[in-house]
Amino acid sequence: MISIVGTRRATEYGKQLCKELVEELQQYNVLIVSGLALGIDTYAHKESLKQGVQTVGVLGHGFDRMYPVQNRSTAEKMQENGGVLTEYPSGTIPDRQNFPQRNRIVAGMADATIVVEAGIKGGALITAEIANSYNSDVFAFPGRIDDEFSEGCNFLIRHNKAGLLTCAADLAYSLGWEKIDDGRPAVEQLSLPMDLSNEERIILDIIHQHKSPLAIDELTLKAKMPMSQLAMNLLNMEMQGFIRSLPGKTYCIN
């Protein structure tokens, strides 16, 4: 599950990035989450529908209305391959304060949040900050230094709040994804290297079986190993090139 967010005043550059990103993500069997707002959100949802990618919109109001109204037909189509959701009861109007609160769900649902295009202020950066607070991966597309709607993305990258993204392959590499085959995730047999210790072989097997980056807190529980002992093993395995450390203190097979 990937959240795609960005400015409501998307430029042609942002629209093209969004189109290419969703096209490339289609091969990884993803579900795209966004906020059904104007701009990047809408382009992410519409491109997902076009590519047959499941997509979910998180609303900032009740189900008895649609804001913005021009996205009503898009929301109806999304229910055929994804859906819309809200925490607000019917009768709740789209008050301004609802949308930053809504963003915590957009960030919290996803394995990673991608900021396609954003100014220095706005909902996209709020969503990125929330995702960071959840220790979730955040990525951003860079832009020209004098571009108003790349200023937010460049800020996130410059302050190590987001990884630099140029295409879906960058994301797949960082998250340790495999491409799908016949609609099912690829299955890979792991040959455990003989030069690893028994503890390291156990850790490597656990990370491999998890299929997605594994947080160090969860890893210590699964390996039934003290954190200090686990950390030393992880460092040794990373230095030997068997695993990679990712943002949020997570690990995947290299």
Sequence and secondary structure as in RCSB ss.txt:
>XXXX:A:sequence
MISIVGTRRATEYGKQLCKELVEELQQYNVLIVSGLALGIDTYAHKESLKQGVQTVGVLGHGFDRMYPVQNRSTA
EKMQENGGVLTEYPSGTIPDRQNFPQRNRIVAGMADATIVVEAGIKGGALITAEIANSYNSDVFAFPGRIDDEFS
EGCNFLIRHNKAGLLTCAADLAYSLGWEKIDDGRPAVEQLSLPMDLSNEERIILDIIHQHKSPLAIDELTLKAKM
PMSQLAMNLLNMEMQGFIRSLPGKTYCIN
>XXXX:A:secstr
 EEEE  SS  HHHHHHHHHHHHHHGGGT EEEE   TTHHHHHHHHHHHHT EEEEE SS TTS SSGGGHHHH
HHHTTSEEEE SS TT    TTHHHHHHHHHHHT SEEEE S  SSSHHHHHHHHHHHTT EEEE    TT GGG
HHHHHHHHTTSSEE SSHHHHHHHHT   EETTEE        TTS HHHHHHHHHHHHH S EEHHHHHHHHT 
 HHHHHHHHHHHHHTTSEEEETTTEEEE 
